[in-house]
Amino acid sequence: MKLIINNNFVNRICDLSIDSDESFEIKGLRDSHCHLMWLGMQENGLKLDSCKSFEEVISISLAFQKSNSSFWLNGRGWNNENWKNKTLPTNDLLNKFFPDRPVFLKRIDGHAALTNNVALDLAKIDLHTNDPSGGKIQRDSNGKATGLLIDNAIELIEDIIPRPSDDEFIKHLLTAQDKCLELGLLEVHDMDVHLDWLPYFNHLANEKLLNLKVKSYIRGFDGVFLSKCNIPYIINNLEIAGLKFFADGALGSRGAALIEDYSDDAGNKGLFLIDEDSFFNYSMKGAKLGFEISTHAIGDAANRFTLHNYTKLRNNGVKVALRIEHCQMVHPDDILKFKELNIHAAIQPIHCISDKDMAYNRIGERVNYSYPWKSLLELGIEISGGSDFPIESPDPILGINAFISHDINWQKKEIIGLEDALNIYGVIK
């Protein structure tokens, strides 16, 4: 696939005014942070990203179940920030409309999920269930679970949901691939790939059905890679290149780890999803095997925590690529460490556009050192751009536009030029 982007095309898509006659000849674009399997699952399943209220979530779920015979009802994409009442929901309505069938609905960022009582009972989540490390079971004043699960608590439900069939997994990957190619993406960096999914990727790669170049970062935080995939490898368009860790959660569900309290939730500094010793030990073992190390870090405390671990890795002779995914809040005291440690910054500019109101509510004036695109670029740090799809649209033009043109007053100092934005998205000229 080869695209010629001329001035008219750029103006039409990005709503820009280009004075020169320069054209950009490209083969395609790269999304440096996405979730390929989740995109396919969402495209083929219950999509809730367009819902403007929790009542609409219920309505769409009821309609979907009529054509779905599975015992479990799974969906993804709801976002309480798009509702008039922005409060995170409880499961009262789920229990009313789905009294006999387990329901599992993930928030758009994947860091929170809502379940009904049937699902909670099947997972044996009750008054006596402890919060898992790095997770939270939301409860009412009587200690009863409300159905809302944050970060690692989500796995209490996911672990008991029946797996899709082999054919369904293959279908999800091919659906996601078609969507990417349609939008001009020729390469993706696929994050947090489950070890159990590797046979499906390997099959498509071996059969030369993987027309999209896929660079995968498999789950590292539980150490399973040591027994199931203990060396990086390449099969045609598939490269198993790195390990993915999570330092914290997300701002939307107040799980991002902050140095100071949330502005709209006194006493809450978010969650760390891994302890320091496990983080260092697993990432050190992975690096010795040749894996790149990639870590999700949203909050300023999470970025500081990750940089501290990366400092220890470098001091122990680690030479592999070290990445931080999102780099959403980087305290001014920490930003130079990206340069000192040669850290790759994988950022998703469209998050800033989607999160602008929510982010200010969550962190107040700390937005002034958040989403530091230009600040990182001017330090000479290697940057790549992505979408985090299906959390955001996989359309790379939206990300490029977010880099170069928006109306967020506190973020205007971080706007970058078109050529830089295209290069960050992996343009091959």
C-alpha positions as CSV (number, residue, x, y, z in Angstrom):
1,M,0.0,0.0,0.0
2,K,1.4,3.4,-1.0
3,L,-0.1,6.8,-0.2
4,I,0.8,10.1,-1.6
5,I,-0.2,12.8,0.9
6,N,-0.5,16.2,-0.8
7,N,-1.4,19.5,0.7
8,N,-5.1,19.2,-0.1
9,F,-5.3,15.8,1.6
10,V,-3.4,17.1,4.7
11,N,-5.7,20.1,4.9
12,R,-8.8,18.1,4.5
13,I,-7.9,15.5,7.1
14,C,-6.0,17.6,9.6
15,D,-7.8,20.9,9.1
16,L,-4.5,22.8,8.6
17,S,-3.2,25.6,6.5
18,I,0.0,24.6,4.6
19,D,1.8,27.5,2.9
20,S,4.4,25.5,1.0
21,D,3.9,23.1,-1.9
22,E,5.7,20.3,-0.2
23,S,4.2,16.8,-0.5
24,F,4.8,13.8,1.6
25,E,5.3,10.5,-0.1
26,I,4.8,7.6,2.3
27,K,4.2,3.9,2.3
28,G,2.2,3.8,5.4
29,L,2.1,4.6,9.1
30,R,3.0,2.8,12.3
31,D,0.9,2.6,15.5
32,S,3.5,2.2,18.3
33,H,1.0,1.2,21.0
34,C,-2.1,-0.8,20.5
35,H,-4.0,-4.0,21.4
36,L,-4.7,-6.0,18.2
37,M,-6.7,-8.8,19.7
38,W,-8.8,-6.5,21.8
39,L,-9.6,-4.5,18.7
40,G,-10.9,-7.6,16.9
41,M,-12.9,-8.7,19.9
42,Q,-14.5,-5.3,20.2
43,E,-15.3,-5.1,16.4
44,N,-16.9,-8.5,16.6
45,G,-18.6,-8.1,19.9
46,L,-20.6,-5.8,22.2
47,K,-19.3,-2.3,21.6
48,L,-20.2,0.3,24.2
49,D,-18.0,3.3,23.2
50,S,-20.8,5.3,21.7
51,C,-23.0,5.2,24.8
52,K,-24.0,8.6,26.2
53,S,-25.5,7.2,29.5
54,F,-25.5,4.1,31.6
55,E,-29.1,3.5,30.5
56,E,-27.8,3.3,26.9
57,V,-25.2,0.7,28.0
58,I,-28.1,-1.4,29.3
59,S,-30.2,-0.9,26.2
60,I,-27.4,-1.9,23.8
61,S,-26.5,-4.8,26.0
62,L,-30.1,-6.1,26.0
63,A,-30.3,-5.8,22.2
64,F,-26.9,-7.6,21.7
65,Q,-27.9,-10.5,23.9
66,K,-30.7,-11.4,21.6
67,S,-28.2,-12.4,18.9
68,N,-25.7,-13.9,21.3
69,S,-26.2,-17.4,22.8
70,S,-23.2,-17.5,25.0
71,F,-23.9,-17.8,28.8
72,W,-21.6,-14.9,29.5
73,L,-22.3,-11.4,28.2
74,N,-19.1,-9.6,27.6
75,G,-18.7,-6.0,26.3
76,R,-16.2,-3.2,26.3
77,G,-16.0,0.6,25.7
78,W,-18.2,2.4,28.2
79,N,-16.9,5.7,29.4
80,N,-18.6,7.5,32.3
81,E,-16.9,10.7,31.2
82,N,-19.2,10.8,28.2
83,W,-22.3,10.6,30.4
84,K,-24.3,13.5,32.0
85,N,-23.7,11.8,35.3
86,K,-20.0,11.1,35.2
87,T,-19.9,9.0,38.3
88,L,-18.5,5.5,38.0
89,P,-21.5,3.1,38.0
90,T,-22.7,0.4,40.3
91,N,-24.4,-2.8,39.1
92,D,-28.0,-2.2,40.3
93,L,-29.4,-1.9,36.8
94,L,-27.3,-4.9,35.6
95,N,-28.8,-7.0,38.3
96,K,-32.3,-5.8,37.4
97,F,-32.1,-6.5,33.7
98,F,-29.7,-9.5,33.8
99,P,-30.7,-11.5,36.9
100,D,-29.7,-14.9,35.6
101,R,-26.8,-14.3,33.2
102,P,-23.2,-13.2,34.1
103,V,-22.3,-9.8,32.6
104,F,-18.8,-8.4,32.3
105,L,-18.4,-4.9,30.8
106,K,-15.0,-3.3,30.6
107,R,-14.4,0.4,30.8
108,I,-12.9,2.0,27.6
109,D,-9.4,2.1,29.2
110,G,-9.5,-1.5,30.2
111,H,-8.6,-0.5,33.8
112,A,-12.1,-0.9,35.3
113,A,-15.0,-3.3,34.7
114,L,-18.6,-3.6,35.8
115,T,-20.1,-7.0,36.6
116,N,-23.4,-8.1,37.9
117,N,-24.1,-10.2,41.0
118,V,-24.3,-13.4,39.0
119,A,-20.7,-12.9,37.8
120,L,-19.5,-11.9,41.3
121,D,-21.1,-15.0,42.8
122,L,-19.4,-17.2,40.1
123,A,-16.1,-15.6,41.0
124,K,-16.8,-16.1,44.7
125,I,-16.4,-12.4,45.4
126,D,-18.2,-11.6,48.6
127,L,-17.8,-9.6,51.9
128,H,-14.7,-11.6,52.8
129,T,-12.8,-11.3,49.5
130,N,-9.6,-9.3,49.9
131,D,-8.5,-6.8,47.3
132,P,-5.8,-8.3,45.2
133,S,-2.4,-6.6,45.0
134,G,-2.7,-3.7,42.6
135,G,-6.5,-3.9,42.4
136,K,-9.6,-2.7,44.2
137,I,-13.1,-4.2,44.7
138,Q,-15.4,-1.2,45.1
139,R,-17.8,-1.7,48.0
140,D,-20.8,0.2,49.4
141,S,-21.0,1.4,53.0
142,N,-21.9,-2.1,54.2
143,G,-18.9,-3.7,52.6
144,K,-20.9,-5.3,49.7
145,A,-19.2,-5.3,46.3
146,T,-20.9,-2.8,43.9
147,G,-19.8,-4.7,40.8
148,L,-17.1,-2.2,39.9
149,L,-13.6,-3.7,39.8
150,I,-10.4,-1.6,39.3
151,D,-7.2,-2.8,37.7
152,N,-5.9,-6.2,38.9
153,A,-9.3,-7.0,40.6
154,I,-10.6,-7.4,37.0
155,E,-8.7,-10.6,36.7
156,L,-10.9,-12.2,39.4
157,I,-13.6,-12.3,36.8
158,E,-11.6,-12.7,33.6
159,D,-10.0,-15.9,35.0
160,I,-13.4,-17.7,35.1
161,I,-14.8,-16.5,31.7
162,P,-14.7,-19.3,29.1
163,R,-12.1,-18.7,26.4
164,P,-13.2,-18.0,22.8
165,S,-12.6,-20.9,20.3
166,D,-9.5,-21.1,18.2
167,D,-11.5,-20.0,15.1
168,E,-12.8,-17.0,17.1
169,F,-9.3,-15.9,18.1
170,I,-8.2,-16.1,14.4
171,K,-11.2,-14.2,13.3
172,H,-10.5,-11.4,15.8
173,L,-6.9,-11.0,14.6
174,L,-7.9,-10.9,10.9
175,T,-10.7,-8.4,11.7
176,A,-8.2,-6.2,13.5
177,Q,-5.6,-6.5,10.7
178,D,-8.1,-5.5,8.0
179,K,-9.1,-2.5,10.0
180,C,-5.5,-1.4,10.4
181,L,-4.6,-1.9,6.7
182,E,-7.7,0.0,5.7
183,L,-6.5,3.0,7.7
184,G,-3.0,3.0,6.2
185,L,-1.2,1.3,9.0
186,L,1.5,-1.1,7.9
187,E,3.0,-1.8,11.3
188,V,1.8,-2.0,14.8
189,H,3.4,-2.5,18.2
190,D,1.1,-4.9,20.0
191,M,1.1,-4.5,23.8
192,D,0.4,-6.9,26.7
193,V,-0.1,-9.9,24.4
194,H,-1.3,-12.9,26.4
195,L,1.0,-15.9,26.2
196,D,-1.9,-18.1,25.3
197,W,-2.5,-16.0,22.1
198,L,0.9,-16.7,20.6
199,P,-0.1,-19.9,18.8
200,Y,-2.7,-17.8,16.8
201,F,-0.2,-15.2,15.9
202,N,2.4,-17.8,15.0
203,H,-0.2,-19.6,12.8
204,L,-1.0,-16.5,10.8
205,A,2.7,-15.6,10.4
206,N,3.7,-19.1,9.3
207,E,0.8,-19.2,6.8
208,K,1.8,-15.8,5.5
209,L,-1.7,-14.5,6.4
210,L,-0.2,-11.7,8.6
211,N,0.0,-8.9,6.1
212,L,0.5,-6.3,8.8
213,K,3.9,-6.1,10.4
214,V,3.4,-6.9,14.1
215,K,6.0,-6.2,16.8
216,S,4.7,-7.8,20.0
217,Y,5.4,-7.1,23.6
218,I,4.1,-10.0,25.6
219,R,3.0,-10.0,29.3
220,G,5.9,-9.8,31.6
221,F,4.5,-8.8,35.0
222,D,3.5,-12.4,36.1
223,G,6.8,-14.1,34.9
224,V,5.0,-16.7,32.8
225,F,7.2,-15.8,29.9
226,L,10.0,-17.6,31.6
227,S,8.3,-20.9,30.9
228,K,6.1,-20.2,27.8
229,C,8.2,-17.9,25.7
230,N,11.7,-17.4,27.0
231,I,13.4,-15.9,24.0
232,P,12.5,-13.3,21.4
233,Y,11.8,-14.6,17.9
234,I,10.7,-13.6,14.4
235,I,8.4,-15.4,12.0
236,N,7.9,-13.5,8.7
237,N,5.9,-10.3,9.7
238,L,5.7,-11.3,13.3
239,E,8.4,-10.2,15.8
240,I,8.1,-11.2,19.5
241,A,10.4,-8.5,20.7
242,G,9.6,-7.4,24.3
243,L,8.0,-7.7,27.6
244,K,5.1,-5.4,28.8
245,F,4.8,-4.3,32.5
246,F,2.2,-2.1,34.2
247,A,3.4,0.4,36.8
248,D,-0.1,1.8,37.5
249,G,-3.7,2.1,36.2
250,A,-5.5,5.0,34.4
251,L,-6.6,8.5,35.3
252,G,-10.3,7.8,34.3
253,S,-10.7,5.1,37.0
254,R,-8.4,7.0,39.4
255,G,-5.9,4.1,39.3
256,A,-3.0,6.1,37.9
257,A,-0.3,6.4,40.6
258,L,0.2,10.0,41.7
259,I,2.8,11.7,43.9
260,E,0.1,13.8,45.5
261,D,-3.6,13.1,46.0
262,Y,-6.2,13.3,43.2
263,S,-7.6,16.8,43.0
264,D,-11.2,15.3,43.0
265,D,-10.6,12.5,45.5
266,A,-8.7,13.5,48.6
267,G,-6.7,10.7,50.2
268,N,-6.4,8.7,46.9
269,K,-3.0,8.5,45.2
270,G,-4.0,5.7,42.8
271,L,-2.5,2.2,42.6
272,F,0.8,0.6,41.8
273,L,0.2,-2.6,39.9
274,I,3.5,-4.3,40.6
275,D,5.9,-4.2,43.5
276,E,9.5,-2.9,43.1
277,D,11.3,-6.3,43.6
278,S,9.1,-8.2,41.2
279,F,9.4,-5.4,38.6
280,F,13.2,-5.4,38.8
281,N,13.6,-9.2,38.9
282,Y,11.3,-10.0,36.0
283,S,12.5,-7.1,33.8
284,M,16.2,-8.0,34.6
285,K,15.6,-11.7,33.7
286,G,13.8,-10.6,30.5
287,A,16.5,-8.2,29.5
288,K,19.1,-10.9,29.9
289,L,17.1,-13.1,27.5
290,G,17.2,-10.3,24.9
291,F,13.7,-8.9,25.4
292,E,13.1,-5.2,25.2
293,I,11.3,-3.8,28.3
294,S,8.2,-1.8,28.0
295,T,6.2,-0.3,30.9
296,H,2.8,1.4,31.2
297,A,3.2,4.5,33.3
298,I,0.4,7.2,33.5
299,G,0.8,9.0,36.8
300,D,3.9,11.1,37.9
301,A,4.6,8.6,40.7
302,A,4.4,5.7,38.2
303,N,6.8,7.4,35.8
304,R,9.2,8.1,38.6
305,F,8.9,4.5,39.8
306,T,9.6,3.2,36.3
307,L,12.5,5.4,35.8
308,H,13.9,4.3,39.1
309,N,13.7,0.6,37.9
310,Y,15.2,1.5,34.6
311,T,18.1,3.2,36.4
312,K,18.8,0.0,38.3
313,L,18.6,-2.0,35.0
314,R,21.1,0.3,33.3
315,N,23.4,0.2,36.4
316,N,23.3,-3.6,36.1
317,G,24.6,-3.5,32.5
318,V,21.2,-3.8,30.6
319,K,21.6,-2.6,27.0
320,V,18.3,-3.5,25.5
321,A,15.7,-0.9,24.5
322,L,13.7,0.4,27.5
323,R,10.3,2.0,26.7
324,I,7.8,3.9,28.8
325,E,4.3,3.7,27.4
326,H,2.1,6.8,27.7
327,C,4.5,9.0,29.7
328,Q,1.4,11.0,30.6
329,M,2.5,12.8,33.7
330,V,6.2,13.3,34.0
331,H,7.3,15.5,36.9
332,P,9.7,18.2,35.9
333,D,12.4,16.7,38.2
334,D,12.3,13.4,36.3
335,I,12.1,14.3,32.6
336,L,15.9,14.6,32.1
337,K,16.2,10.9,33.1
338,F,14.6,9.9,29.8
339,K,17.7,11.3,28.1
340,E,20.2,10.1,30.7
341,L,18.9,6.5,30.5
342,N,18.2,6.5,26.7
343,I,14.5,5.8,27.3
344,H,12.1,5.5,24.3
345,A,8.8,7.4,24.9
346,A,5.8,5.8,23.3
347,I,3.0,8.3,23.5
348,Q,-0.6,8.6,22.4
349,P,-1.5,12.2,21.6
350,I,-5.2,11.5,21.1
351,H,-5.5,10.6,24.8
352,C,-5.0,14.3,25.6
353,I,-7.8,15.3,23.4
354,S,-10.2,12.7,24.8
355,D,-9.1,13.3,28.4
356,K,-8.8,17.1,28.5
357,D,-11.8,17.8,30.8
358,M,-11.4,14.7,32.9
359,A,-7.6,15.2,33.3
360,Y,-8.0,18.7,34.7
361,N,-10.6,17.4,37.2
362,R,-8.4,14.6,38.3
363,I,-5.0,16.4,38.6
364,G,-5.7,20.2,38.5
365,E,-2.7,22.4,37.7
366,R,-0.5,19.3,37.3
367,V,-1.8,19.2,33.7
368,N,0.9,21.8,33.0
369,Y,3.6,19.1,33.1
370,S,1.4,16.4,31.6
371,Y,1.3,15.1,28.0
372,P,4.9,16.4,27.4
373,W,5.3,15.8,23.7
374,K,7.4,18.7,22.6
375,S,9.3,18.7,25.9
376,L,10.5,15.2,25.3
377,L,11.2,15.8,21.6
378,E,13.3,18.9,22.4
379,L,15.5,16.8,24.7
380,G,16.4,14.5,21.7
381,I,14.4,11.6,23.2
382,E,13.3,8.9,20.7
383,I,9.5,9.2,20.4
384,S,6.9,7.0,18.7
385,G,3.2,7.7,18.3
386,G,0.2,5.4,18.7
387,S,-3.4,5.3,19.6
388,D,-3.8,2.6,22.3
389,F,-6.7,1.2,20.2
390,P,-9.4,0.0,20.9
391,I,-9.3,2.6,23.7
392,E,-9.1,5.2,21.0
393,S,-9.8,5.0,17.3
394,P,-7.0,3.2,15.3
395,D,-7.1,6.0,12.7
396,P,-3.5,7.5,12.8
397,I,-4.7,10.8,11.2
398,L,-6.5,11.6,14.5
399,G,-3.2,11.1,16.4
400,I,-1.2,13.2,14.0
401,N,-3.8,15.9,14.1
402,A,-3.7,15.9,18.0
403,F,0.0,16.5,17.8
404,I,-0.2,19.5,15.6
405,S,-3.5,21.2,16.2
406,H,-5.9,21.5,19.1
407,D,-7.6,24.1,21.3
408,I,-6.4,23.0,24.8
409,N,-4.9,26.1,26.4
410,W,-2.7,24.3,28.9
411,Q,-1.3,22.0,26.2
412,K,-0.6,24.5,23.4
413,K,3.1,24.7,24.4
414,E,3.5,21.0,23.5
415,I,2.2,21.3,19.9
416,I,4.7,20.0,17.4
417,G,5.1,20.5,13.6
418,L,3.6,18.3,10.9
419,E,6.9,16.8,9.7
420,D,7.9,15.8,13.3
421,A,4.4,14.3,13.8
422,L,4.6,12.3,10.6
423,N,8.1,11.0,11.5
424,I,6.9,10.0,15.0
425,Y,4.2,7.9,13.4
426,G,6.7,6.0,11.4
427,V,6.4,7.6,8.0
428,I,8.5,5.8,5.4
429,K,9.4,8.5,2.8
